[in-house]
């Protein structure tokens, strides 16, 4: 193994978290002066990756300082990747001289447990605290897992990430760690956020989460949780940030998984952006108690969809429902590109209402041509007569087919 390969192996031998930490990087070589406030793109117990405005030579010794936490350590430049652009930037991989939790993450991944070496002599002489101190940085988030299912979870925190943020979750219980990719679907300031699990194939992901749920429910242990922001990867940054099993999440749902295993929490999290915080939290409490307020009914009905696609072209097409609930629907047969957050209009019989696109099926998957929508009006009555008629019939509605009396404005 060459020296460069050994270096890369050393940096990557502990779990890397996509975390933004502001650090002051200062060269310790008088021959190459450099001092710049930078932002990490990923960190682990052995180093970090960050983007700098000029190329640094491999092997350069630098001082790293988290100013807000009054903590510093030393490192050396192990990798240099030119990213191009105007102005040009470089992706730098740094290897810590003293491995450990320099970043102050409260519940770091289990493989960050490293025998801490004595602090460098220079730090001891200056009276500074050791660089591996586990002190939390300023603005550290604390997380409390309140709800979890095979497809989603809700985390209480005073500082949630914004909606649509890709995240990596580390959940530890009974000395075992479960790492999950996800994307924030709904975010409530000062309260918490709902995360849909993404990434791994649906079946593998489900097995992993169900094993975690068994551990949590059988031993009633309060889990230790870390949530880090995943960076969007592109160009030369792909290899460094997208290495390993935790690649960028696939934001499209797995339709086959959804149909085989209805998941009320996942549906609520996806529908969350169309609800007020009070409505969402009330529904969250209801489904936690097994009182699902909006049951989903498998029902094929034709509806007229109108709106505007991502290119500004008008949409005016007949589509079919796959299933409906009081406030939403899964639609099939969509032609034209729409994105999550778009507003479209649905019409049937004498009714017409606006719906927000909650998710879009990915190309080349069973969900291609499908979208999930939630009513803009939380007090919608768009599907009421269909739901009432279905309930009154006393029939099993799964697979039921209806013509809905035609569509129209």
C-alpha positions in Angstrom: 0.0 0.0 0.0 1.5 3.4 -1.0 1.9 6.3 1.3 -1.2 8.2 -0.2 -3.4 5.1 0.2 -2.2 4.6 3.8 -3.1 8.2 4.5 -6.6 7.9 3.0 -7.2 4.7 4.9 -6.1 6.4 8.1 -8.6 9.3 7.6 -11.5 7.0 6.6 -11.2 4.3 9.3 -13.9 6.0 11.5 -17.4 6.9 10.5 -17.5 10.2 8.6 -20.3 12.6 9.3 -21.4 15.3 6.8 -21.2 18.2 9.3 -20.6 21.9 8.8 -18.2 23.2 11.5 -16.7 26.7 11.1 -12.9 26.4 11.7 -10.0 28.8 11.5 -7.2 27.1 9.5 -3.7 28.6 9.9 -0.5 27.3 8.3 2.4 26.5 10.7 4.9 26.8 7.8 6.4 30.2 7.5 7.2 29.4 3.9 3.5 29.0 3.0 1.5 31.6 4.9 -2.2 30.9 5.1 -5.0 31.8 7.5 -8.6 31.4 6.5 -12.0 30.9 8.2 -13.4 27.7 6.5 -16.3 25.4 6.8 -15.9 21.6 7.1 -17.9 19.4 4.7 -17.4 16.2 6.7 -15.7 15.2 9.9 -14.6 12.0 11.7 -12.3 11.0 14.6 -9.3 11.2 12.4 -9.8 14.3 10.3 -12.0 16.4 8.1 -12.7 17.7 4.6 -13.0 21.3 3.9 -13.0 23.7 0.9 -10.3 26.4 0.7 -9.7 29.3 -1.8 -6.1 28.3 -2.6 -4.1 25.1 -3.1 -2.1 23.9 -0.1 0.8 21.5 -0.4 0.4 18.0 0.8 2.0 17.4 4.2 1.6 21.0 5.3 1.1 21.3 9.1 -1.8 23.5 10.1 -3.5 24.7 13.2 -7.3 24.1 13.5 -9.4 26.2 15.8 -13.1 26.1 16.6 -13.2 29.7 17.7 -16.7 29.5 19.2 -15.7 26.6 21.5 -12.2 28.1 22.3 -10.6 24.8 21.2 -7.8 24.1 18.9 -5.5 21.3 17.6 -3.0 20.6 14.9 -3.3 18.6 11.7 -1.6 18.0 8.4 -2.8 18.2 4.8 -3.3 14.7 3.5 -5.3 15.2 0.3 -5.6 18.0 -2.1 -8.4 17.9 -4.8 -8.7 20.8 -7.3 -12.4 21.7 -7.8 -12.0 24.3 -10.5 -14.6 27.0 -10.8 -14.2 30.8 -10.9 -12.7 31.7 -8.6 -11.0 28.3 -8.3 -11.3 26.3 -5.0 -9.7 23.2 -3.6 -11.1 20.3 -1.4 -8.6 19.6 1.3 -8.4 16.5 3.5 -6.8 17.1 6.9 -5.5 14.3 9.2 -5.6 15.2 12.9 -2.3 14.8 14.8 -4.3 13.7 17.8 -7.4 11.5 16.8 -10.5 11.9 18.8 -13.7 13.9 19.2 -12.2 17.3 18.5 -15.5 18.3 17.0 -17.3 18.1 20.4 -20.2 15.9 19.1 -22.2 14.8 22.1 -23.2 11.4 20.8 -20.5 10.6 18.3 -20.5 7.3 16.3 -19.3 4.3 18.3 -16.1 3.8 16.3 -15.0 7.3 17.4 -14.0 5.8 20.7 -10.2 6.2 20.5 -7.6 6.0 23.2 -6.9 9.6 23.8 -3.2 10.5 23.6 -1.7 13.2 25.8 -2.1 16.7 24.5 0.8 18.1 22.4 3.5 19.6 24.6 2.9 23.1 23.1 -0.7 23.0 24.3 0.3 21.8 27.8 2.8 24.6 28.1 0.3 27.2 27.0 -2.3 26.0 29.5 -4.9 25.3 26.8 -7.4 22.5 27.3 -6.5 19.3 25.4 -7.7 19.3 21.8 -9.6 16.0 22.3 -11.9 17.4 25.0 -15.5 16.3 24.6 -16.8 19.8 25.2 -19.8 20.7 23.1 -19.4 23.4 20.5 -21.7 26.5 20.6 -25.2 26.0 19.2 -25.0 22.2 19.6 -28.3 20.5 18.9 -29.9 18.1 21.2 -32.3 15.5 19.8 -35.2 13.5 21.4 -36.7 10.6 19.4 -40.5 10.7 20.0 -41.9 8.6 17.1 -40.3 6.1 14.7 -41.7 3.7 12.1 -40.1 1.7 9.3 -40.2 4.7 7.0 -39.9 7.8 9.1 -39.3 9.4 12.5 -40.0 12.6 14.4 -37.3 14.2 16.4 -37.9 16.9 19.0 -35.3 19.7 19.0 -35.1 23.4 19.6 -33.1 23.9 16.4 -34.5 21.7 13.6 -33.0 21.6 10.1 -35.1 23.2 7.4 -37.4 21.1 5.2 -35.7 19.3 2.3 -32.4 19.0 4.2 -30.6 15.7 3.5 -29.4 14.3 6.9 -27.6 11.3 8.4 -28.9 9.9 11.7 -26.8 8.0 14.2 -29.1 6.3 16.8 -27.4 4.3 19.5 -29.1 1.9 21.9 -27.9 -1.1 23.8 -24.3 -0.4 22.6 -25.4 -0.8 19.0 -25.5 1.9 16.4 -28.0 2.3 13.6 -27.0 4.7 10.8 -29.8 6.0 8.5 -29.9 8.4 5.6 -32.9 10.6 5.5 -34.4 13.9 4.3 -36.3 16.4 6.4 -39.9 16.6 5.1 -41.5 18.9 7.7 -39.8 21.3 10.1 -41.3 23.1 13.1 -39.2 25.9 14.6 -38.4 25.4 18.3 -40.3 22.1 18.3 -38.9 19.4 16.0 -38.8 17.9 12.5 -40.1 14.9 10.7 -37.6 12.8 8.7 -38.3 10.3 5.9 -35.7 7.5 5.7 -34.0 7.2 2.3 -30.9 5.7 0.8 -30.7 1.9 1.1 -33.1 -0.4 -0.7 -36.5 -0.3 1.0 -36.4 -3.9 2.3 -32.9 -3.6 3.8 -33.8 -0.3 5.4 -37.0 -1.6 6.9 -35.2 -4.6 8.4 -32.5 -2.3 9.9 -35.1 0.1 11.4 -37.3 -2.7 12.7 -34.3 -4.2 14.5 -33.7 -0.8 16.1 -37.4 -0.5 17.1 -37.2 -3.9 18.8 -34.2 -2.8 20.8 -35.9 0.5 21.8 -39.2 -1.1 22.9 -37.8 -4.2 24.6 -35.3 -2.4 26.9 -36.9 1.1 27.2 -33.4 2.7 26.8 -33.3 6.3 25.9 -31.3 6.3 22.7 -28.3 8.5 22.0 -28.8 10.5 18.8 -26.7 12.5 16.5 -28.1 14.1 13.3 -25.7 15.7 10.8 -26.5 17.6 7.6 -25.6 15.7 4.4 -24.0 17.8 1.7 -25.2 17.8 -1.8 -22.4 16.2 -3.8 -21.1 17.1 -7.3 -18.1 16.9 -9.5 -14.9 16.1 -7.7 -16.5 16.2 -4.3 -18.5 13.1 -5.0 -15.7 10.6 -4.2 -14.8 12.2 -0.9 -18.3 12.9 0.4 -20.2 10.0 -1.2 -17.9 7.2 -0.2 -19.2 4.2 1.7 -22.8 3.1 2.4 -24.2 6.5 3.1 -24.6 8.0 -0.3 -26.8 11.0 -1.1 -30.4 10.1 -0.3 -33.0 9.3 -3.0 -35.8 11.6 -2.2 -38.4 9.6 -4.1 -40.4 7.1 -2.1 -40.5 3.4 -2.8 -44.0 2.8 -4.1 -43.9 -0.9 -3.8 -42.8 -0.6 -0.2 -45.6 1.9 0.6 -48.3 -0.3 -0.9 -47.2 -3.5 0.9 -46.6 -1.8 4.3 -48.9 1.2 5.0 -47.0 3.5 7.3 -49.2 6.2 9.0 -46.2 8.1 10.4 -44.5 8.2 7.0 -47.7 9.5 5.4 -48.1 12.1 8.0 -44.5 13.3 7.7 -44.9 13.6 3.9 -48.2 15.4 4.3 -46.7 17.7 7.0 -45.9 20.8 4.9 -49.6 21.2 4.1 -50.7 21.2 7.8 -50.3 23.8 10.5 -48.0 22.9 13.3 -50.9 22.4 15.6 -52.7 20.1 13.2 -49.6 18.1 12.5 -48.8 17.6 16.2 -52.4 16.6 17.0 -52.3 14.0 14.2 -48.9 12.8 15.5 -50.4 12.3 19.0 -53.4 10.5 17.4 -51.4 8.1 15.3 -49.1 7.4 18.3 -52.2 6.2 20.1 -53.3 4.1 17.1 -56.1 6.5 16.3 -55.5 7.1 12.6 -57.7 10.1 11.7 -57.4 9.8 8.0 -57.4 6.2 6.8 -56.1 5.6 3.3 -58.5 3.8 0.9 -57.3 2.0 -2.2 -59.6 3.5 -4.8 -59.3 4.3 -8.5 -61.1 7.4 -9.6 -60.5 9.7 -12.6 -59.7 13.3 -11.8 -58.6 16.3 -13.9 -55.2 17.7 -13.0 -54.3 21.2 -14.1 -51.3 23.3 -13.2 -47.8 24.3 -14.6 -44.8 22.0 -15.0 -41.2 22.8 -14.0 -40.6 24.4 -17.4 -43.6 26.7 -17.2 -45.7 24.7 -19.6 -49.4 24.2 -18.7 -50.6 20.8 -17.5 -54.2 19.7 -18.3 -54.6 16.0 -18.1 -56.8 13.2 -16.8 -55.1 11.0 -14.1 -56.2 8.2 -11.8 -56.1 8.0 -8.1 -54.3 5.0 -6.6 -55.6 5.7 -3.1 -57.1 8.6 -1.2 -57.4 9.9 2.3 -59.5 12.8 3.6 -56.7 15.3 2.9 -54.6 13.7 0.2 -54.2 11.2 -2.6 -51.7 9.1 -4.6 -52.1 9.9 -8.3 -50.9 7.8 -11.3 -50.5 8.6 -15.0 -48.8 12.0 -14.6 -47.2 13.4 -17.8 -44.9 16.3 -17.4 -42.4 17.2 -14.7 -43.5 18.6 -11.3 -41.5 18.9 -8.1 -42.3 18.7 -4.4 -43.9 21.9 -3.2 -45.7 22.7 -6.5 -49.3 23.6 -6.4 -51.7 21.8 -8.8 -55.5 21.8 -9.1 -57.7 18.7 -9.1 -61.3 18.6 -10.4 -64.0 16.0 -10.3 -67.8 16.4 -10.5 -68.6 19.9 -9.3 -65.5 20.3 -7.1 -62.2 21.8 -7.8 -59.4 22.3 -5.1 -55.7 23.1 -4.9 -53.3 20.5 -3.7 -49.6 20.7 -2.9 -47.2 18.1 -4.4 -45.7 16.2 -1.4 -43.4 13.9 -3.4 -42.7 12.7 -6.9 -41.9 9.2 -8.1 -38.4 8.8 -9.4 -37.7 7.8 -13.1 -37.1 4.1 -13.8 -38.8 3.0 -10.6 -42.3 1.5 -9.9 -43.3 5.0 -8.7 -42.5 6.7 -12.1 -45.5 8.7 -13.2 -46.9 9.0 -9.7 -47.2 11.9 -7.3 -48.4 12.2 -3.7 -50.5 15.3 -3.1 -52.0 17.0 0.1 -54.8 19.5 0.1 -53.8 23.1 0.6 -57.0 23.6 2.7 -56.6 21.6 5.9 -60.5 21.5 6.1 -60.9 20.1 2.6 -64.1 18.3 1.7 -62.9 17.2 -1.8 -63.2 13.5 -1.1 -65.9 13.6 1.5 -68.8 12.1 -0.4 -66.6 9.3 -1.8 -65.3 8.4 1.7 -68.8 8.5 3.2 -70.3 6.4 0.4 -67.4 3.8 0.9 -68.0 3.7 4.7 -71.7 3.4 4.3 -71.3 0.5 1.8 -69.6 -1.6 4.4 -67.5 -3.2 1.7 -63.8 -3.8 1.7 -62.5 -1.0 -0.4 -59.1 -2.4 -1.3 -59.0 -2.7 -5.1 -62.5 -1.2 -5.5 -63.0 0.6 -8.8 -65.3 3.5 -9.4 -66.0 6.0 -12.2 -66.7 8.9 -9.9 -69.4 10.2 -12.3 -66.8 11.6 -14.7 -64.5 14.6 -14.3 -64.8 18.2 -15.1 -64.5 21.7 -13.8 
